[in-house]
């Protein structure tokens, strides 16, 4: 099986409601996202012309248009955080989620968004989100 991975970067701020540590306060990260896909036909054979599982440019366009450009330079907070901190609800570039914007939940958000826009012949296999250069969360498809 051939896997294709595109790596993108974005800057995002968040805070984690209910956390008893420094991450309960608004802070930011320079995220690195690895998006790995395969073709739906996973045969171990040469790929007919033009010879791509997916063009890297197309995968990059999809990831930037539906993920990186949406999250980049935004503040993501949960509804619960805003209930306890209503003074921040007027901040610019605020995205409000039902769930806490942890690395794990950001991956679920990315998985759902990409699942809606990937072409039918492409299968999302793996997502890896580095929150710092030595800490990441990973989602791996259960489908083969």
N, C-alpha and C positions, 0 to 999 in steps of 0.2 A: 504494500500500500504506500502510495506517495502522499505526503502531507505538505501543505504549503502554509507558511507562517508569515504574517505581516506584523511588524512592530511599529507602534505609534506612541507618541508622547503627548501628554496634556497636563495642564496645571489646574488643580481644583482644591477648594477649601471645603471643610465640613466640620461638624461637631457631633459627638455621640451622646445622645440623651440617656441618662440612667447609668452612665459609666462613672466609676469612682476613681478617676485618674486624670492625667493632663489632657487626654483626648476629649474630655467633656467640654472643653473650651474650643471656640472656633480657631482652626489652624489649617494650614495648607500642605499639599504634597505635590511633588513632581512625579506624576504617575507614568509608568511604562507598561503598555498593554501589548501582549502577544496574542494574536488571533490566528488559530490554526484550523484549517479546513482540509477536507478531502473531496474527491469526486464521489458521487453516489455509486458509480460503478467502480468497485475497488479491485478489479482484476489486475493481476500482476503482469501487465503487458504494455507494450508501447502505446502511446496516446496518439490517435489520429490527428492530422493537421487541424489546427495550427500547433498542436503538441502541448497545450497547457491544460492543467486541471482547472485553473482559473488564472487569468492575467493578473499579475501583481498590481498593476495600475487600477484594475477594476476593484480588487479587494480593498486597496487603499482608499479609493473613492467612497466605497460603501462604509468603511469604518470611520472615515473622517466625517462624512455627511450625516451619519446617524448616531455616532458616539462622540468622537473627539471634539468636533465643532460644537456639540451641544453642551458638553461638560467643561470644556476648556475655559478657564478664568471665571468659573461660576462657584457660587457657594451653595452646597447641598445640605439641607437640614430636614429633619423629620417633622411631621405634624406635631408630635409630642414635644419636641424641642421648642417649637414656636409657641405652643400653649404655655410653656413655662418661661419663655423669653420673648414676649410679644414685641418688645422694643426693636428686635432685629428683623421683624417682618417687612419693614420698609426699605431694607437694604437693596441696592441694585444687584442684578445678576443672580438673584436668588431662585433656586429650584427647590420645591417642596415635595418630599416623598412621604408615602405612608410608612415606610420602613427606615430604620437607621441606616445612614450611608457609610456602613463599614465596607471594607474591601470585599468581604463576602457578598454583601447585598449589591454592591456596585457590579460585581460579576453577574449576578442574576439579572440585573437591569440590562447589562450589555448582551447577555445571552438572549433575553426576550426581544430586544430591539433588533439584533442581527438575525434572529430566527424569522422575523417578519419580512426582511428585505433581501436575504441571500437568494440567488437564483435556485431554481428547483434542482439543478444538477450538482449543487454544492451542499455539503454537509458540514456543519460546525462541529469540530471535534474537541477543541480545547481552548480555554482562555486562561491566561496567566496575567495577573495584575500586580506589578511591583508598586508598593506604597512607598518604600524606601529601597535603597540599593541592596539591602540584605533581608528584606521581608516581602513576601508575596503571598497572595491567595490564588488558588487554581481551581478551575472548573473543568471536569473531563466528562465527555459524553458517555452515557451508558450504552449507547447504540454501537456496539462492535468496536 
